Amino acid sequence: MPHRSRCSTTLLVCRWLSAGLLCCVIAPTTGFAEPPVPAATAQDLQRRLAEPVSVGWSGSSLRDALLTRARLSGIAMLVDRRIDPGLTVELALAEQPTFVLLEKVAAAHQLGISFFGPVVVVGPPTAMADLRTVATLRQQETQTFPIELRNALARKSPLAWSDLAEPRAMLLQAAAEARLSVANAELLPHDLWPANALPPLTLLERLTLLTAPFDLTFQIDHTTRRLTLRPIDESPRIARSYTPASHAEETFQRWKKLLPEAELRRDGATIIVRARVEDHEKLRPGGSATKPVAASPSGTKPPLTAPERRYTLRLKNKPFAELIKLLRDTHMLPIEVDEAAIRDAGISLDKWTNVEVADATLEELLQQAGAPLGLSVRAEAGKLRIVPAAK
């Protein structure tokens, strides 16, 4: 199979029915015959989140739109069960990093995002802000465990489940990997989750992702090999001590402004910080909280041009003029329409058309959309021009 650069553009298409306007998101290809395998490491995830995408979403299911976009970008994503499944999304975005897309969606719907290792988790903002901290606290608690149990809890394995899977059953199965019994599994209410597949995570991380959506975490008694579910602390925080090389008071004041939600106090030259994991990451030399950074133009490949991009589109009963307007205006694609010549040929751009393409170029897409109307596509000076078909 020939290699193509990975790029994607999501197209919004709508069809009018007698009952009203029905809108849906049609997913693009990513330049591969199959979507890429999800990022397996946090570093790989950061790179993929920095890659540019374009979307046009209107009236689409928020959950479905996010999961489809993630799959096409090679990103493992978990959408928290506490997100209303009836939420819809309205968003048009052109050639922006994927993490910017996620941030805009989160801001519009008062959601939070956690970059949990190689997985993007979307859910309630406070829960997402605390998620990595909860997982880190559970990991810290294992330091006194026997080495065999510590190794079992640190062992990485994918987390995948089929449609209508029960998280309680998944929890019991995961705990059994470390020969742990679950004392009160009934605290996990009956629930059915849509199918998903996440890359390798430690057993502790998997247990956290299975319990946190229910506002629960767990405590492990290493002597009895028993895991007990319990509510997540109201404000989980991690305390760490830092000793600046110099200017402790100046550093203390600067950190107080940098971390407004953290608790800081001084003990001589030492600064004790009680904060979330992401806040501690900001205190690393030259560091920042885990968040992708858009790729610098220097040393990177230039954006793909319209002829290089690939699209997948299924469309029924859409006015040709509306399709062109969407492609040209929303996605800023180089399309021109010779309206005078088309009008002289007796062709109406308001006539409906049907399209079904997979991994097609923009020219191939437009050719199929315009052919039933008697239209053709010409490539001229870096643009595609819609003209009457030659007779």
Secondary structure, DSSP 8 states (H G I E B T S, - for coil): --------B-EEEEEEETTEEEEEEE----SSSS------SHHHHHHHHTSEEEEEEEEEEHHHHHHHHHHHHT-EEEE-TTS-TT-EEEEEEEEEEHHHHHHHHHHHTT-EEEEETTEEEEE-HHHHHHHHHHHHHHHHHGGGS-HHHHHHHH-EEEEEE-TTB-HHHHHHHHHHTTT-EETTGGGS----B--EEEEEEEHHHHHHHHHGGGTEEEEEETTTTEEEEEE--SS--EEEEE--SS-HHHHHHHHHHH-TTSEEEEETTEEEEEE-HHHHHHTSTT--SS------STTS-----TTT--EEEEEEEEEHHHHHHIIIIIS---EEE-HHHHHHTT--TTSEEEEEEEEE-HHHHHHHHHGGGTEEEEEETTEEEEEE---
